[in-house]
Amino acid sequence: MSQAKGFYNQRYSVKEGYAAKADELAPYHTEVLNILKELDVDKGNKVVVDAGCGRGIFGEKIASIINVDLSKQAVISIKNKKSVVGDLCALPIREGSVDIIISVTALEHIPNPELALMEFDRVLKKGGMAILRPAYFCRWWGNLKLRKKPFKILNVRGKLLWIRMKIAEFRPLFLMKWVFLRIYREVERLFLSGPTGLRYYRLTPNYEYDEWWEADADAISCFDTHEILWWFKSRNYEIILSNNLFNRLSIDAAVITAKKS
């Protein structure tokens, strides 16, 4: 944890670091912003928390949001004063006090993302909403930076791992693997009752930033969209989208919106 803190504090404190890109919006940022606008969160009568706010994209666009991040430098870089340093697995927020909690590209950087989901559930009011868009399917080769490094400079082991990476990312094989796991999970749920646990894979993060850096090289957890969806569904949350079997099996990396019963 201390190594991660040091890495993110450093990256948010330099000019070319993460905080310098606050105006860059990915499509999923826009999708979350549109959902928040539809919910009229800027009227000021809702408590909205951005868990793992990073550079504070949503705080820049919607003034009523409370930003929470592990990195002190990230929090300092945000102009919105409603910001606090905090661990997503132990949120400094009172139980049942939040109307909406959003978390974008943060859960994959937590060693046990289920603890964070449990915290989201704890702080949400009845009728509250979780709006989540982590980076799904983070790859085991991200920390090795195999996509960016020239093949010719790789050693023998690196070249073999590069070949393994190319096989693993072959789209038909990738889809077959995850669809099979989703079908297995759906069948399993027919014989189980009560809340499901979150299944995920541990990754080895790389906190060395250099010219070969690639997205999510610092990811520490890998999980499927379907797993997040079922985690909430099994706790009687209303899933706003993808609530039927076909949609659950075919859902790609998507924003999941879940309403607490």
Secondary structure, 3 states (H helix, E strand, C coil): CHHHHHHHHHHHHCCCCHHHHCCCCCHHHHHHHHHHHHCCHHHCCCCEEEECCCCCHHHHHCCCEEEEECCHHHHHHCCCCCEEECECCECCCCCCCEEEEEEECCHHHCCCHHHHHHHHHHHEEEEEEEEEECCCCCCCCHHHCCCCCCHHHCCHHHHHHHHHHHHHCCHHHHHHHHHHHHHHHHHHHHCCCCCCCCCCEECCCCCCCCCCCCCCCCCCEECCHHHHHHHHHCCCCEECCCCCHHHHHHCCCCCEEEECC
